């Protein structure tokens, strides 16, 4: 087990070397593309996952988001926190359980104006059994979970 002092010394050394430890893996992405290339705004406007285009992109928290239109890109750019998935796009149920897990774009829920993604359709079914409870657990765990390495 690494001591706190040793971990702090490592973080200082990495920072001095120009490597940031803050924000690492906070957004789930594959090859730098968030939500497998799906448009985060479409979950709110079209009420379903819509594949984005390389023609319309925006960077947020180190990941590239794709959009179906320039309008969607501009909406996202004006307030990314409104449209970006919760828990960095990692599985919301996984965050509730205390770990990061990848997600699939079709396994989603919009609750109180926030987008939650899940690992797959089976996990989504479990998530939907107690959405408020899992959101509360995930919110409580996220400070620790977000510092874990990506799966």
C-alpha positions in Angstrom: 0.0 0.0 0.0 1.3 3.4 -0.9 1.5 5.9 1.9 -0.1 9.3 1.7 3.3 11.0 1.8 4.6 8.8 -1.0 1.5 9.4 -3.1 1.8 13.2 -2.5 5.5 13.1 -3.5 4.6 11.2 -6.7 1.9 13.8 -7.6 4.4 16.7 -7.0 7.0 14.9 -9.2 4.5 14.3 -12.0 3.4 18.0 -11.8 7.0 19.2 -11.9 7.6 17.0 -15.0 4.6 18.7 -16.7 2.2 15.8 -16.2 -1.0 16.7 -14.6 -2.8 14.3 -12.2 -5.9 16.5 -12.0 -8.8 15.6 -14.3 -7.1 12.4 -15.4 -9.8 10.0 -16.8 -12.6 12.2 -15.5 -14.5 11.8 -18.8 -15.2 8.4 -20.1 -14.0 8.3 -23.7 -12.6 5.9 -26.3 -9.7 7.3 -28.3 -10.6 10.7 -26.8 -14.2 10.6 -28.0 -16.9 10.9 -25.4 -20.2 8.9 -25.4 -18.9 6.7 -28.3 -19.5 9.7 -30.6 -23.1 10.3 -29.7 -24.5 13.8 -29.3 -25.1 14.7 -25.6 -27.6 17.4 -26.5 -29.8 15.0 -28.5 -30.7 13.1 -25.3 -32.5 16.3 -24.2 -33.9 17.6 -27.6 -34.6 14.3 -29.4 -35.2 12.2 -26.3 -33.0 9.5 -27.7 -29.3 8.8 -28.5 -28.3 10.3 -31.9 -24.9 9.6 -33.5 -22.8 12.8 -33.8 -20.6 13.9 -36.6 -16.9 14.6 -36.8 -18.0 17.8 -38.6 -19.4 19.2 -35.3 -17.2 18.8 -32.3 -16.4 20.5 -29.0 -13.8 19.8 -26.3 -14.8 19.5 -22.7 -12.7 18.3 -19.8 -10.1 16.8 -22.2 -12.6 14.8 -24.3 -14.1 15.5 -27.7 -17.8 15.4 -28.0 -19.6 14.9 -31.3 -22.8 16.6 -32.3 -25.5 16.0 -34.9 -25.7 19.7 -35.8 -24.0 23.0 -35.4 -26.9 24.1 -33.2 -26.4 21.2 -30.8 -22.6 22.0 -30.7 -23.3 25.6 -29.9 -25.9 24.7 -27.2 -23.3 22.5 -25.6 -20.6 25.0 -25.9 -22.7 27.7 -24.2 -23.2 25.5 -21.0 -21.4 22.1 -21.2 -22.4 21.2 -17.6 -26.1 21.3 -18.6 -25.6 18.6 -21.3 -22.5 16.6 -20.3 -23.4 13.2 -18.7 -23.1 12.9 -15.0 -20.1 11.2 -13.4 -18.0 12.0 -16.5 -20.1 9.7 -18.7 -19.0 6.6 -16.6 -21.7 4.2 -15.5 -23.9 5.9 -13.0 -24.7 2.6 -11.3 -21.0 1.8 -11.2 -20.3 5.1 -9.4 -23.1 4.2 -7.0 -21.3 0.9 -6.3 -17.9 2.7 -5.9 -16.1 2.1 -9.2 -15.7 3.4 -12.8 -17.3 1.4 -15.6 -17.7 2.1 -19.3 -21.0 2.9 -20.8 -23.2 2.3 -23.9 -25.0 5.3 -25.4 -28.4 3.5 -25.5 -28.4 2.7 -21.8 -29.4 6.1 -20.5 -31.8 8.0 -18.3 -32.5 11.7 -18.1 -33.6 12.6 -14.5 -34.3 16.2 -13.4 -32.5 17.6 -16.5 -29.4 15.5 -16.0 -28.1 12.7 -18.3 -27.0 9.4 -16.6 -25.4 6.6 -18.7 -25.1 3.0 -17.7 -22.8 0.1 -18.6 -25.5 -1.8 -20.7 -29.2 -2.4 -20.9 -29.2 -5.0 -18.1 -27.5 -2.6 -15.7 -29.9 0.1 -16.8 -32.8 -2.2 -15.6 -31.1 -2.5 -12.2 -30.5 1.3 -12.1 -34.1 2.0 -12.8 -35.2 0.0 -9.8 -34.1 2.8 -7.4 -32.9 5.8 -9.5 -33.0 8.4 -6.6 -31.2 6.0 -4.3 -28.5 5.2 -6.8 -28.0 8.9 -7.7 -27.6 9.7 -4.0 -25.0 6.9 -3.6 -23.2 7.9 -6.8 -23.0 11.5 -5.8 -21.6 10.5 -2.4 -19.0 8.2 -4.0 -18.0 10.4 -7.0 -15.3 12.3 -5.2 -13.4 9.1 -4.6 -14.5 7.2 -7.8 -13.4 10.0 -10.2 -9.8 9.7 -9.0 -9.7 6.0 -9.9 -8.0 5.0 -13.2 -10.2 4.4 -16.2 -11.4 0.8 -16.7 
